[in-house]
Amino acid sequence: MKKVAVITGASKGIGRAIAKALSEEGFSLSLGARSVNLLKELVEELNTEVFYSYLDVSDPVSVKEFATNTLKKFRNVDVVIANAGIGIPGRLDEISEDDFMRTIQVNLLGVWRTIKAFLPSLKERRGVAIVVTSDLSTRLLPGSGAYVVSKWGARALVRTFQLENPEVRFLELRPGAVDTHFYGKPGRKREEGFMKPEDVAEIVRMVVKLPTHVRVEEVMFRSIYQDPVY
Ligand SMILES: NC(=O)c1ccc[n+]([C@@H]2O[C@H](COP(=O)([O-])OP(=O)(O)OC[C@H]3O[C@@H](n4cnc5c(N)ncnc54)[C@H](OP(=O)(O)O)[C@@H]3O)[C@@H](O)[C@H]2O)c1
């Protein structure tokens, strides 16, 4: 039977590249994001069985519906990639209440809701949960406080889920800068310190192919052109 992978935020950037890599690896896919038109375009390029639908991870009802419909289609899932995320810049004394809340809703609570919704199935399959945080999940960046706080929180979330659910293998995936819509329009030069979304997808490809007794808990990786700051 084909393995099934769920990817949130699959319409663009890193999520999209992971969807392509896992379809090449023979996974069936469940893809969620708000831009259903972009998901539809992506699905036409993929050569595997795909369920896709509108998903807003900041909305508990939307996450529940997405999980219910995914499980209706595939019965169980083997890999869940909580990738959907946003970044809203701003000093902590300037960022609005709304922007701070939105960041936490998507990057922190969105991850919690996604993993929670698929946890029973992941436990049954002794599956893998991958949470895309950031190299910023252990360091600080003035001017991006809300984002940094959300990613430190997501790191704590991954580890607590792991301690509470030893049957599931949790990975905190921590890329440095990646050339995606996250920074507006993609198209930045490698020398500016950006990796490509496909570079992140290669790490995921490697992890999902490992023997089931191996638990990769954390991977932090950056472009050689990005400063090695800690
Ligand atoms: N780019 C970087 O330098 C970098 C570095 C480290 C970590 N990351 C992390 O990598 C993840 C993916 O980011 P990216 O770089 O690929 O950015 P991106 O190109 O902007 O893609 C973000 C994805 O998240 C989805 N998304 C945003 N809000 C959502 C919501 N409320 N519900 C469901 N999906 C939502 C977007 O889809 P819709 O807009 O269609 O909903 C899109 O598919 C994020 O968690 C980000 O923090 C990025």
The ligand as a MOL file (V3000), in Angstrom:
LIG
                    3D

  0  0  0     0  0            999 V3000
M  V30 BEGIN CTAB
M  V30 COUNTS 48 52 0 0 0
M  V30 BEGIN ATOM
M  V30 1 N 11.4820 31.2580 3.3480 0
M  V30 2 C 12.3040 31.2000 4.3830 0
M  V30 3 O 13.3810 31.8470 4.4030 0
M  V30 4 C 12.0000 30.3190 5.5580 0
M  V30 5 C 13.0370 30.0180 6.4510 0
M  V30 6 C 12.7700 29.1980 7.5440 0
M  V30 7 C 11.5060 28.7090 7.7350 0
M  V30 8 N 10.5060 29.0290 6.8560 0 CHG=1
M  V30 9 C 9.1790 28.4810 7.1140 0
M  V30 10 O 8.8070 27.6590 6.0420 0
M  V30 11 C 7.3850 27.5740 5.9690 0
M  V30 12 C 6.9330 27.7790 4.5300 0
M  V30 13 O 7.2790 29.0910 4.1300 0
M  V30 14 P 7.7620 29.4640 2.6530 0
M  V30 15 O 9.1150 30.0500 2.7690 0
M  V30 16 O 7.5380 28.3580 1.7190 0 CHG=-1
M  V30 17 O 6.7790 30.6970 2.3620 0
M  V30 18 P 5.6650 30.9200 1.2310 0
M  V30 19 O 6.2360 30.7260 -0.1070 0
M  V30 20 O 5.0870 32.2450 1.5900 0
M  V30 21 O 4.6070 29.7650 1.5220 0
M  V30 22 C 3.8530 29.7610 2.6860 0
M  V30 23 C 2.7860 28.7020 2.5620 0
M  V30 24 O 1.9780 28.7160 3.7570 0
M  V30 25 C 0.6230 28.8120 3.3790 0
M  V30 26 N -0.1600 29.4910 4.3990 0
M  V30 27 C 0.0040 30.7200 4.9210 0
M  V30 28 N -0.9530 30.9950 5.8110 0
M  V30 29 C -1.7420 29.8950 5.8580 0
M  V30 30 C -2.9010 29.5490 6.5840 0
M  V30 31 N -3.4680 30.4040 7.4610 0
M  V30 32 N -3.4550 28.3370 6.3970 0
M  V30 33 C -2.9090 27.4620 5.5230 0
M  V30 34 N -1.8240 27.7250 4.7990 0
M  V30 35 C -1.2480 28.9350 4.9630 0
M  V30 36 C 0.6320 29.5510 2.0520 0
M  V30 37 O -0.5060 29.2080 1.2980 0
M  V30 38 P -1.8000 30.1280 1.0780 0
M  V30 39 O -1.3340 31.5410 1.0670 0
M  V30 40 O -2.3210 29.6220 -0.2120 0
M  V30 41 O -2.6730 29.7890 2.2440 0
M  V30 42 C 1.8670 28.9630 1.3940 0
M  V30 43 O 1.5650 27.7600 0.7500 0
M  V30 44 C 6.8540 28.6090 6.9600 0
M  V30 45 O 6.4880 27.9750 8.1610 0
M  V30 46 C 8.0630 29.4960 7.2100 0
M  V30 47 O 8.0360 30.1220 8.4750 0
M  V30 48 C 10.7320 29.8110 5.7720 0
M  V30 END ATOM
M  V30 BEGIN BOND
M  V30 1 1 1 2
M  V30 2 2 2 3
M  V30 3 1 2 4
M  V30 4 1 4 5
M  V30 5 2 4 48
M  V30 6 2 5 6
M  V30 7 1 6 7
M  V30 8 2 7 8
M  V30 9 1 8 9
M  V30 10 1 8 48
M  V30 11 1 9 10
M  V30 12 1 9 46
M  V30 13 1 10 11
M  V30 14 1 11 12
M  V30 15 1 11 44
M  V30 16 1 12 13
M  V30 17 1 13 14
M  V30 18 2 14 15
M  V30 19 1 14 16
M  V30 20 1 14 17
M  V30 21 1 17 18
M  V30 22 2 18 19
M  V30 23 1 18 20
M  V30 24 1 18 21
M  V30 25 1 21 22
M  V30 26 1 22 23
M  V30 27 1 23 24
M  V30 28 1 23 42
M  V30 29 1 24 25
M  V30 30 1 25 26
M  V30 31 1 25 36
M  V30 32 1 26 27
M  V30 33 1 26 35
M  V30 34 2 27 28
M  V30 35 1 28 29
M  V30 36 1 29 30
M  V30 37 2 29 35
M  V30 38 1 30 31
M  V30 39 2 30 32
M  V30 40 1 32 33
M  V30 41 2 33 34
M  V30 42 1 34 35
M  V30 43 1 36 37
M  V30 44 1 36 42
M  V30 45 1 37 38
M  V30 46 2 38 39
M  V30 47 1 38 40
M  V30 48 1 38 41
M  V30 49 1 42 43
M  V30 50 1 44 45
M  V30 51 1 44 46
M  V30 52 1 46 47
M  V30 END BOND
M  V30 END CTAB
M  END
